[in-house]
Amino acid sequence: MSANIIAAENDLRNAENELARIVGRQPPPGSLYALPYNVRIPAPIPNKLDDWTMQASSANLDVVRARIQTRISERDVQIAKSGHYPSVNLTASSTSNTVGNSQVRPFYDGRTIDNSVGITLSVPIYSGGRVSATVVEKAELQQKSVYDLEAARRRSIQLSREYFHGVVSGLARIQGLQAAEKSSLSALTANLTGYQVGVRINLDVLNAQQQLFVTKRDLARARYQAVMAGLRLRANSGVLSEADLRTINTLLKPPGSPGTGIMHDLKLPRTRR
């Protein structure tokens, strides 16, 4: 038991350190708001998997980035091919030179100006294969970008399915754990009553109490996981906004609020000393 407590405290410290890295400061102990047990976790809207997968396949951030990279690669191929095209250059120059004789000034002082304008046409005939090799390289990179785009699209669809089922199954698991919580609470109450009348021993009460707390722990974890799966579902689909975070934030309550503690609904008979 002591080893489990030490491991849990270490996990808590690691999570707090990770949060401090994200927000840039260490939060005060016990200042984080909690998700009450009696708060209803919202279902995904729309509640259709096909809608989420379609949205993710077009608006996912990685998909959008890969699509832009594909367009850039296509332009790179066109730029590389331009090495085979003739080029026309317009040139212009202007020079001046001061001439004269210091002995016979100002009669022979003067300035000559030479202006020239020209057009140069360059027709590449053979450049040692450099241009052709560059075109092949850019074409291969462009093909790679197409594969990367398809991989990103498939990945976004996979994550949409994973997160959507995470929310749906999480809500179902919450209902099951809530029923198990009531059952464990009833079992603990019965064991306490039996202990008072002398038909149960202290070990029975402790076992029932441990089972109740394990169920409550699993229920709390399932609720947080369902909330996070919903946020990840929206983020993967490219529709997560500040309003969504504010909505979730309204569900959280300060420490000590009704429903935030593990003992919030325990109404047990007192044991005799």
N, C-alpha and C positions, 0 to 999 in steps of 0.2 A: 504493500500500500504506500509506504513512504517513497519507494522508487517511482511509483506512478505519479505521486504528487510532485516530486522533483522534476520529472519529465514534463508534466503539464505546466509547471511554473516556467520552465525553460522555453517551452513553446510560446507561452504568453509573452515573455521578454523578447523573443525573436520577432514575434508579430508586432510588438510595440516599436521595436527598432526599425522594422521595415516601414511602418507607418511614419515614423519620424523622418526617414529618408525621403519619403514621398512629399510630406508637407513642409519639410525643412525645419522642424522643431520637435522637441520631445514633449508629448502631451502630458499634463499632470496626471498622477495616478488616480484612477477611478473617475476620470472626467469624460470618458467615452460614453455616448448614449447607447442604450440597449434596445433591442426589438422585443416588445412585450409578448408574452405567450398568447394573449387573447386578441392580438391584431390579425386580421384576415389578410393573407398574402394574395395579391391580385394575380389573376390568370393573364397570360399573354393576349394582347389585343392587336391584330385579329387572332383568333384561336384556331388558325388553319396553318398547317405546316407548309403547304404549297406557296402561300402568300409570302412567308418568311424566306423560303429558299429562292423564290423569284427575285425578291428585293435584294437579298444578299449577293446573288449572282451578277447584279448590275451596279449596286451602290456600295459594296464592301470596299473599304479603304485600300486593301491590297489589290483588289481587282481594278479599281480606278487607277492606281499607280502603275500596274502592269499594262493597262490599256494605253496610258500616256507613253510608256516606254516603247510600246509597239509602234506607235506613230513616229516617235523619234527615230527608231531603227529604220523605218521605211524611208524617212527623209535622208538618213545617213547613206542608204543604198543609192538614192538618186544623186546625192552629192558625189559619191565615189564614181558613179557612172559618168559624171560630167567631165572626168579626166580624159575621156575619149573624144570629147566635143572640141571643135575649133574654138578659139578664143580671139576676141578683137580687143585691142588696147588703143586707147586714145592718148597720145603724148603731146605735150606742149612745153616749150622752153623759151627762156628769154635771157640774153647775156648782153652785157655792156662793157665797153672798154674806153677809158679816157686816154686821149693822145694829144700831143702838143709839144712845143719847143719853148723852153723857158726864156730863150734869148730874144724871141720875136713875138712874145705875147702882145696882145691877145689874138693876133691875126691867125695863128695856126692852132690855137686851142680848140678842142672839140670832143665830142663823145659819140662813139659808134654803138649802135644798138642792133642786136641780131635776134630776131624772133623766128620761131619755127613751130609748126603744128603738123602732127603726123598721125596716121592710123596704121597699126601693126596687126596683121592677121597671122595667127599661129595655128598651124594644122598639125596635130600630133600624128606621127606615122608609127613610131615604135619607141617605147620607153622602157624596154627591158622587162616587160611583164609586171611592173610595179602597180600600174593602174588596175590591171586585170586581177591581180592578187588581192588588192584592196577591195574591189567589188565583191569578190568571192567571200572575203572575210566579213564584210558588212552584211552580205546576204545570209550568211550562216548565223550571224548575231541577230538578224531580223527574224529568222526562223526560230531561234532560241526564245526570243521575246514572245512569239506566238505560243510556244509551248508553255512558257512561264505564265502567260495570261490564262490559258486553259487550266493549268495547275492551280492558280489562285482562285479561279472560279469554282473548281471542284472542291477546293479546300473550304471556301466560304459556304458552299452548300452543305458540306459535311458538318461544319461547326453549327450551322443553323439547325440541322437535325439534332445534333447533340444537345445544344442549349434548349431547344424547344422541348425535347423529351425530358430534359433535366427539370424544366419547370413543371411540366405535366405530371411526371412521375414523382417529383418532389411534393407537389400538392397532395397527391394520393398518399404518399408516405406520411405526410403530416397528419392526415386524417387517421391513418392506421396507428400512428404513435400516440395521437390524442386518445384513441380508444384504449391503447395499451397503458397509457398514463392513468386513466380512470380505473382500469383493472388493477394496476399495481398499487394505487392509492387505497382501493378497497381491500386488497390483500394485506397491506400494512395496517389498516385500521382493524381488520379482523385479528391479526396477530397481536396487536397491542391489547385488544379486548381480551383475547385468550390468555395473554401474559398476566393481565390483571386478575383474572379468575383462577389462574394457576394451571391452565391446560397447555400453555405454550412457554417455551424457554426464551431466554434473552437472545440466543443465536437465531431463532426463527424471526424475531423482530428485526435484528440486524440484517439478515438476509433479505427480508421484504423491503427494508429501508434502502438497501443498496440497489435492489432491482428498480425501485421507484426512481432513485436519483440517476441511474444509468438511462432509464427511459426518458427522463426529463432532459438529460444531456443530449441524447440522440434527437429528441424533438427540437431542441434549440438549434442544433447543428443543421437539421433538415430545413428549418425555417430560413436560416441565413443562406444556406446553399440554394434554396429556391429563389430568394431575392437576387442573389448574385447571378444565377443562371438567367433570370429575366433581363438584368442589365447587360450581360454579355450577349444575349440574343439580339437586343436592340443595337448594341455597339457593332456586332458582326454584320448587321444589316445596314449600317450607315445611317441610322435614324436616332441614335442616342443624343439627347439634348440636355441642357441644363434643367429644363422643366422636369424631365424624368428623375433626375437626381433630387430635385426639390420634393417631388412626390414621395420618394423613398425616405427622404430626410424627415418628412412630417410623421412617418410611422415610428421613428425612434423617439424614445423618452429618456429623461435624465435618470441616472442611477438612483434607486430607491423609490421610483414611481411604481404605482400599483401594476402588478403583472410582470415586472422586470426581474424579480428575484426568484430563485429556485424554490423558495418556501412560500410563494405568494398565495397558493390555494390549499395549503396543508392545514386542515382542521382536524387534528388528531386528539383523541382522549389522552389526558395526562396519565403517565405511569405512576404507580405507587413506589415510594421509596422505602 
